[in-house]
Amino acid sequence: MMMTKTSVVGVASALVLAAALLATSAIAEDGAVEATKTKTEPELLSQKCLPNEKNEFVFKVNLWEYQYEVEGCEGVAPTLEIKRGVEYTFVQKDATNWYHPLGLAYYPDGAHEDVPELEFPTPDECSEEEYLCNPGDGVKQAPLYCIDGSCETYENWNNGTVSGLDVYEPLFQRPEDQWEAEGGEQSYSVKITIPEDSKTKEFYYFCHIHSGMSALVVVTDPAQDANSLVTPLAADYYGTPPEAFDVQCGTYDNVTVFDTEKDSFCPGQTFLCDTSGTPFSQCMEAIDCKMNYEMRVKEKEANKLAVFMEQMIPHHWNAILMSRIALKHATDSKGYDDEDLNVPQLMRNIINVQMQQIQEMQGWLEKYSEPTEICPAA
């Protein structure tokens, strides 16, 4: 059986509210998940989002669906609505923003896809037929990065000393305690103004470290000759709606089939002994079967490093999914609020750092290896 490389966009971005799960009657009386009652409908994705009274959009990251949220706005990956000539601030103070520095680009995923970003001066690529995103001759529109209230300007834009992306992004990759300390009282933020004479009517915010986290920013009062983006956001960018089982687990990674068809994927195998039959144990058993199955890869004698990465990716995914399940089902466990070990911070570290490593390994495999081949179950 051939398995294509896992896409973080597809597996980490399926979007639905937990409330929709209840509406499907997918929860049995004993609290267990009835995985046969499957599809939920995608809800609260790309909802319109207005700034607060300070013209701020206050960001958080949903660690289960792995998309941005904005305070006061519904759902994930909200569509931000702004006007020309107004300065807006994207605030990244909440702890979930760690490892998720915001960027602004004319097309989804910015630097990850090598598409033009909002920069000063405007990238030459914006005048090419492939993009057609030039806001106009002499128009200045680019993110101004701020750390503890100290912001760069167009005069010192991204000079590597005041703030700028080349200072901002590396701080987000430091240990979380250091990131928080460097942010100070005012923490981290990004300012953006679309000038009155700009031809831009929409662009995207995205994460500079993780792909698959883009969403729209719409200028609600665009110029009459405003640019239309050549390529819209792909219809399947956020993946398919998750199964009810995935929603209950908090995994959002197509885990359901490893619960409903475990005997096919992991015949005769048990990963938790003397289980309680609760959603927690169901979810853990399913993700362990998933990892076991996906790590059974055909050896590539010609490239041993490819084998390492093919097995390490599902191994990393298992750690991420375990952390998501724990954050959803184990927060009342003894020791969750331990004074010495910051357990929620540990979970965020596992999710964010290993997600980045997965994407890096996927990129390497695309360059140097053929699609992964899964060995049949014994």
Buried (B, 14 or more C-beta within 10 A) or exposed (E): EEBEBBBBBBBBBBBBBEEBBBEBEBBEEEEBBBBEBBBBEBBBBBBEBBBBEEBBBBBBBBBBBBBBBBEEBBBBBBBBBBBBEEEBBBBBBBBBBBBBBBBBBBBBBBBBEEBBBBBBEBBEBBEEEEBBBBBBEEBEBBBBBBBBEEBBEEEBBBEEEBBBBEBBBEBBBBEBEEBBEBBEEEBBBBBBBBBEBBBBBBBBBBBBBBBBBBBBBBBEBBBEEBBEBEEEBEEEBBBEBBBBBBBBBBBBBBBBBBBBEBEEBBEEBEBEEEEEEBBBBBBBBBBBBBBBBBBBBEEBEEBEEBBEBBBBBBEBBBBBBBBBBBBBBBEEEEEBEEEEEBBBBBBBBBBBBBBBBBBEBBEEBEEEBEEBBBEEBE
